[in-house]
């Protein structure tokens, strides 16, 4: 009798699988990928299907621009949702994803309700990070391009993602943190001021120096007639150098290479105007991308479950290689421009505050 029951149950399971429409199966795959990138074998197991059938549906989802491959080899393919809200599609577990997205969703909704304005993505991240820190929520905080962020980007228009965000266990703690943030007058929801508030509050001098440097670039684009701009830019780049963090020591050679060659170009006395500013800016952008990719992956690592460590390392390596290639293109062009300057046309800055600039320029000339 027991064997008959097991046989009937097996038939029922098969029939349930057969009854699923292609759209239902594809939704099941997408819902599963909300939990993070998955291999084709994991997906096949989840939907109770074989590898060829699973591959067929995945190919259809790729054609519909709903999934893509992030790892592809003869033995394994790893897929992610194209609208995956997690930066770099890192394999954080479902609990981290839901809790982070719930926090971002509630901050955005309650801010709009209380203040009557919509938060920019940057301001939303800064406020959310403050809540994670003040409430001691066990969530990843990444040192990313514009300072500390959560591990996810939030899009209130993405209803497919929002319907998968449920209330976490720490709901009350999160709501209490939002309530406190709304009372904090230093949180005004303006992206620029939210960045500065974070940099000053958490002693992020390296980011603050980068912010000041970026502001100089913007000012020069609006008005390039200012005679002192070149010297101001030199000092701002020196300030960035002086605040370089110890935790990035493995990239110091790359960083100093940028600083040294930029100072040589800026010390060209042929003109008060800044030559090759776009190359300087472009190199800095690629360098910053490389440095902050390292810090964000480093920050994320402790939150990755053991069974996803290998996938995490693969994603990290792929991103590092891409960013290294981009930086190499720019730094080699910047270096070529610096080497093309006649040493007798270099104006060494004077004064005690400029000794470090002098050292960088002289070391650069000696290396040539």
C-alpha positions as CSV (number, residue, x, y, z in Angstrom):
1,X,0.0,0.0,0.0
2,X,2.9,2.3,0.9
3,X,4.6,1.7,-2.5
4,X,1.3,2.5,-4.3
5,X,1.0,5.8,-2.3
6,X,4.6,6.8,-3.1
7,X,3.9,6.0,-6.8
8,X,0.7,8.1,-6.9
9,X,2.6,11.0,-5.1
10,X,5.4,10.8,-7.7
11,X,2.8,11.0,-10.5
12,X,1.2,14.0,-8.8
13,X,4.5,15.8,-8.6
14,X,5.2,15.1,-12.3
15,X,1.7,16.2,-13.3
16,X,2.2,19.4,-11.3
17,X,5.4,20.1,-13.1
18,X,3.8,19.4,-16.5
19,X,0.9,21.7,-15.7
20,X,3.2,24.7,-15.3
21,X,3.1,27.0,-18.2
22,X,6.4,28.4,-19.7
23,X,5.6,31.8,-18.2
24,X,5.1,30.2,-14.8
25,X,8.4,28.4,-15.0
26,X,10.3,31.5,-16.2
27,X,8.8,33.5,-13.3
28,X,9.9,30.8,-10.9
29,X,13.4,31.1,-12.3
30,X,13.4,34.9,-12.0
31,X,12.1,34.7,-8.4
32,X,14.9,32.2,-7.6
33,X,17.5,34.6,-9.1
34,X,16.2,37.3,-6.8
35,X,18.1,35.4,-4.1
36,X,21.4,36.0,-6.0
37,X,23.3,34.6,-9.0
38,X,22.7,30.8,-9.5
39,X,24.3,28.1,-11.6
40,X,22.3,26.3,-14.3
41,X,22.4,23.2,-12.1
42,X,20.9,25.1,-9.1
43,X,18.2,26.5,-11.3
44,X,17.4,23.0,-12.8
45,X,17.0,21.6,-9.3
46,X,14.8,24.4,-8.2
47,X,12.3,24.0,-11.0
48,X,12.5,20.2,-10.9
49,X,13.7,20.0,-14.5
50,X,16.6,18.6,-16.5
51,X,19.5,20.6,-17.9
52,X,18.4,20.9,-21.5
53,X,14.9,22.1,-20.6
54,X,16.3,24.6,-18.0
55,X,18.8,25.9,-20.7
56,X,15.9,26.4,-23.1
57,X,14.0,28.6,-20.7
58,X,17.2,30.5,-19.7
59,X,17.9,31.2,-23.4
60,X,14.4,32.6,-23.8
61,X,14.9,34.8,-20.7
62,X,18.2,36.0,-22.2
63,X,16.4,36.9,-25.4
64,X,13.8,38.8,-23.4
65,X,16.7,40.7,-21.7
66,X,15.6,39.5,-18.2
67,X,18.7,37.4,-17.4
68,X,22.3,37.2,-18.5
69,X,25.4,35.1,-17.8
70,X,28.1,36.4,-15.4
71,X,30.2,33.2,-15.5
72,X,30.4,30.9,-18.5
73,X,32.6,27.8,-18.8
74,X,32.4,24.4,-20.3
75,X,31.3,22.9,-16.9
76,X,29.1,25.6,-15.5
77,X,27.2,28.7,-16.3
78,X,26.0,31.3,-13.7
79,X,23.0,33.5,-14.4
80,X,21.7,36.7,-12.7
81,X,18.7,38.9,-13.2
82,X,19.5,41.9,-15.3
83,X,17.6,44.0,-12.8
84,X,19.5,42.5,-9.9
85,X,19.6,45.4,-7.4
86,X,22.8,44.2,-5.7
87,X,26.0,46.0,-6.8
88,X,28.1,43.7,-9.0
89,X,25.4,41.0,-8.5
90,X,27.4,39.8,-5.4
91,X,26.0,36.6,-4.0
92,X,24.6,37.9,-0.7
93,X,22.0,35.6,0.8
94,X,18.2,36.3,0.6
95,X,17.9,37.7,4.1
96,X,20.5,40.4,3.4
97,X,18.9,41.3,0.2
98,X,15.4,41.6,1.6
99,X,16.4,43.5,4.7
100,X,18.5,46.0,2.7
101,X,15.8,46.6,0.1
102,X,13.2,46.9,2.8
103,X,15.3,49.6,4.5
104,X,15.8,51.5,1.3
105,X,12.1,51.3,0.4
106,X,10.9,52.5,3.8
107,X,13.4,55.4,3.9
108,X,12.3,56.6,0.4
109,X,8.6,56.3,1.1
110,X,8.6,57.8,4.6
111,X,10.9,60.6,3.6
112,X,8.6,61.6,0.8
113,X,5.6,61.3,3.1
114,X,7.2,63.4,5.9
115,X,9.2,65.9,3.8
116,X,7.2,66.0,0.6
117,X,10.2,65.5,-1.7
118,X,11.8,62.5,-3.4
119,X,15.3,61.5,-2.3
120,X,18.1,61.2,-4.9
121,X,19.8,57.8,-5.1
122,X,22.9,59.3,-3.3
123,X,21.0,60.9,-0.5
124,X,18.9,57.7,0.0
125,X,22.1,55.7,0.4
126,X,23.7,58.1,2.9
127,X,20.7,58.1,5.1
128,X,20.3,54.3,4.9
129,X,24.0,53.8,5.9
130,X,23.5,56.1,8.9
131,X,20.5,54.0,10.0
132,X,22.5,50.7,9.6
133,X,25.3,52.2,11.8
134,X,23.2,53.8,14.5
135,X,20.8,50.8,14.8
136,X,23.7,48.3,14.6
137,X,21.9,46.4,11.8
138,X,23.9,43.4,10.6
139,X,24.1,44.5,6.9
140,X,26.9,45.1,4.5
141,X,28.2,48.7,4.1
142,X,30.4,49.2,1.1
143,X,33.0,52.0,0.7
144,X,32.0,52.7,-2.9
145,X,32.4,55.5,-5.4
146,X,30.7,58.3,-3.4
147,X,31.5,57.0,0.1
148,X,29.6,54.4,2.1
149,X,26.6,52.8,0.6
150,X,24.4,49.8,1.3
151,X,24.9,46.8,-0.9
152,X,21.9,47.5,-3.1
153,X,20.6,50.1,-5.5
154,X,16.9,50.9,-5.1
155,X,14.4,51.5,-7.9
156,X,10.8,52.2,-6.7
157,X,9.6,51.7,-10.3
158,X,10.8,48.0,-10.4
159,X,7.5,46.4,-9.3
160,X,8.9,42.9,-10.1
161,X,11.6,43.3,-7.4
162,X,9.4,45.2,-4.9
163,X,6.8,42.4,-4.8
164,X,9.5,40.0,-3.5
165,X,10.5,42.4,-0.6
166,X,8.8,41.2,2.6
167,X,9.0,42.6,6.1
168,X,12.2,41.4,7.8
169,X,12.5,40.3,11.5
170,X,14.1,43.6,12.4
171,X,11.3,45.7,11.0
172,X,10.7,47.7,14.2
173,X,14.4,48.4,14.6
174,X,14.6,49.7,11.0
175,X,11.5,51.9,11.4
176,X,12.9,53.3,14.6
177,X,16.2,54.2,12.8
178,X,14.2,55.9,10.0
179,X,12.3,57.9,12.6
180,X,15.5,59.2,14.2
181,X,17.0,60.0,10.8
182,X,14.0,62.1,9.9
183,X,14.5,64.1,13.1
184,X,18.2,64.7,12.3
185,X,18.3,68.2,10.7
186,X,21.7,67.4,9.2
187,X,20.0,65.0,6.9
188,X,18.4,67.4,4.4
189,X,18.1,65.0,1.5
190,X,20.4,67.1,-0.8
191,X,23.0,64.7,-2.4
192,X,26.0,67.0,-2.1
193,X,25.4,67.9,1.5
194,X,24.5,64.3,2.4
195,X,27.9,63.2,1.1
196,X,29.7,65.9,3.0
197,X,27.8,65.1,6.2
198,X,28.9,61.4,5.9
199,X,32.5,62.3,5.0
200,X,32.8,64.6,8.0
201,X,30.9,62.5,10.5
202,X,32.9,59.3,9.8
203,X,36.3,61.0,9.3
204,X,36.5,60.0,5.5
205,X,39.3,62.5,4.6
206,X,40.3,60.7,1.4
207,X,36.7,61.0,0.1
208,X,36.5,64.6,1.2
209,X,39.7,65.4,-0.7
210,X,38.3,63.7,-3.8
211,X,35.1,65.7,-3.4
212,X,37.0,69.0,-3.3
213,X,39.0,67.9,-6.4
214,X,35.9,67.1,-8.3
215,X,34.4,70.4,-7.4
216,X,37.5,72.2,-8.9
217,X,37.0,70.3,-12.1
218,X,33.3,71.4,-12.3
219,X,34.3,75.0,-11.6
220,X,36.9,75.0,-14.3
221,X,34.4,73.7,-16.9
222,X,32.1,76.6,-16.0
223,X,34.9,79.2,-16.0
224,X,38.4,78.5,-17.2
225,X,39.6,82.1,-17.0
226,X,40.8,81.9,-13.4
227,X,44.6,82.4,-13.3
228,X,45.1,80.6,-10.0
229,X,43.2,77.5,-11.1
230,X,46.3,75.5,-12.0
231,X,47.9,76.0,-8.6
232,X,44.6,75.2,-6.8
233,X,44.3,72.0,-8.8
234,X,47.9,71.1,-7.9
235,X,47.2,71.7,-4.2
236,X,43.9,69.7,-4.3
237,X,45.7,66.7,-5.9
238,X,48.4,66.9,-3.2
239,X,45.7,66.9,-0.5
240,X,44.3,63.7,-2.1
241,X,47.8,62.2,-1.9
242,X,48.3,63.2,1.7
243,X,45.1,61.5,2.8
244,X,45.7,58.2,0.9
245,X,44.5,55.4,3.3
246,X,46.8,52.7,4.6
247,X,44.3,50.0,3.7
248,X,44.9,50.7,0.0
249,X,48.7,50.3,0.3
250,X,48.7,47.5,-2.4
251,X,47.6,50.1,-4.9
252,X,49.9,52.9,-3.9
253,X,52.3,52.5,-6.8
254,X,49.3,53.0,-9.2
255,X,48.1,56.0,-7.2
256,X,51.5,57.7,-7.0
257,X,52.0,57.1,-10.7
258,X,48.9,59.2,-11.3
259,X,49.9,61.9,-8.9
260,X,53.4,62.2,-10.1
261,X,52.5,62.5,-13.8
262,X,49.6,64.8,-13.1
263,X,51.9,67.2,-11.1
264,X,54.4,67.3,-14.0
265,X,51.7,68.2,-16.5
266,X,50.3,70.9,-14.2
267,X,53.8,72.4,-13.7
268,X,54.2,73.1,-17.3
269,X,55.0,76.9,-17.4
270,X,54.1,77.4,-21.1
271,X,50.5,78.4,-20.2
272,X,48.3,79.4,-17.4
273,X,45.6,77.1,-18.9
274,X,45.4,73.5,-17.9
275,X,46.4,71.3,-20.8
276,X,45.1,67.8,-21.1
277,X,42.5,68.2,-18.3
278,X,40.2,65.6,-19.8
279,X,43.0,63.0,-19.7
280,X,43.7,63.9,-16.0
281,X,40.0,63.6,-15.2
282,X,39.6,60.4,-17.1
283,X,42.6,58.8,-15.4
284,X,41.4,59.8,-12.0
285,X,37.9,58.3,-12.7
286,X,39.4,55.0,-13.7
287,X,41.8,55.0,-10.8
288,X,39.0,55.8,-8.4
289,X,36.9,53.1,-9.9
290,X,39.7,50.6,-9.3
291,X,40.3,51.7,-5.7
292,X,36.7,51.7,-4.7
293,X,36.0,48.4,-6.3
294,X,38.7,46.9,-4.1
295,X,37.3,48.5,-0.9
296,X,33.7,47.5,-1.7
297,X,34.6,43.9,-2.4
298,X,36.7,43.8,0.7
299,X,33.8,45.2,2.8
300,X,31.4,42.7,1.2
301,X,33.5,39.6,1.8
302,X,32.6,38.9,5.4
303,X,28.9,38.8,4.5
304,X,29.2,36.1,1.8
305,X,28.1,32.6,2.9
306,X,30.8,29.9,2.7
307,X,29.1,28.0,-0.2
308,X,29.2,31.2,-2.3
309,X,32.8,32.2,-1.6
310,X,34.1,30.7,-4.8
311,X,31.5,32.5,-6.9
312,X,32.3,35.7,-5.0
313,X,36.0,35.4,-5.9
314,X,35.2,34.8,-9.6
315,X,33.0,37.9,-9.7
316,X,35.7,39.9,-8.0
317,X,38.4,38.7,-10.3
318,X,36.3,39.5,-13.4
319,X,35.7,43.0,-12.2
320,X,39.3,43.7,-11.2
321,X,40.6,42.6,-14.6
322,X,38.1,44.9,-16.4
323,X,39.0,47.9,-14.2
324,X,42.7,47.3,-14.4
325,X,42.5,47.2,-18.2
326,X,40.6,50.6,-18.3
327,X,43.0,52.2,-15.9
328,X,46.0,51.0,-17.8
329,X,44.8,52.7,-21.0
330,X,44.4,56.1,-19.3
331,X,47.5,56.0,-17.1
332,X,49.8,55.1,-20.1
333,X,48.4,58.1,-22.0
334,X,48.9,60.4,-19.0
335,X,52.4,59.2,-18.6
336,X,53.2,59.7,-22.3
337,X,52.0,63.3,-22.0
338,X,54.1,63.9,-18.9
339,X,57.2,62.4,-20.6
340,X,56.7,64.7,-23.6
341,X,57.1,67.9,-21.5
342,X,60.5,69.6,-21.7
343,X,62.1,69.5,-18.2
344,X,63.2,73.2,-18.7
345,X,59.5,74.1,-19.2
346,X,58.5,72.8,-15.8
347,X,57.8,75.4,-13.1
348,X,58.7,74.1,-9.7
349,X,56.3,75.4,-7.1
350,X,57.8,77.4,-4.2
351,X,57.0,77.6,-0.5
352,X,56.8,75.1,2.4
353,X,53.4,73.8,1.4
354,X,54.7,72.9,-2.1
355,X,57.7,70.7,-1.0
356,X,55.7,67.5,-1.5
357,X,54.8,68.6,-5.0
358,X,58.4,69.4,-5.8
359,X,59.4,65.9,-4.6
360,X,56.8,64.2,-6.8
361,X,57.9,66.2,-9.8
362,X,61.6,65.6,-9.3
363,X,61.1,61.9,-8.7
364,X,59.0,61.8,-11.9
365,X,61.7,63.5,-13.9
366,X,64.4,61.2,-12.5
367,X,62.4,58.1,-13.4
368,X,62.3,59.3,-17.0
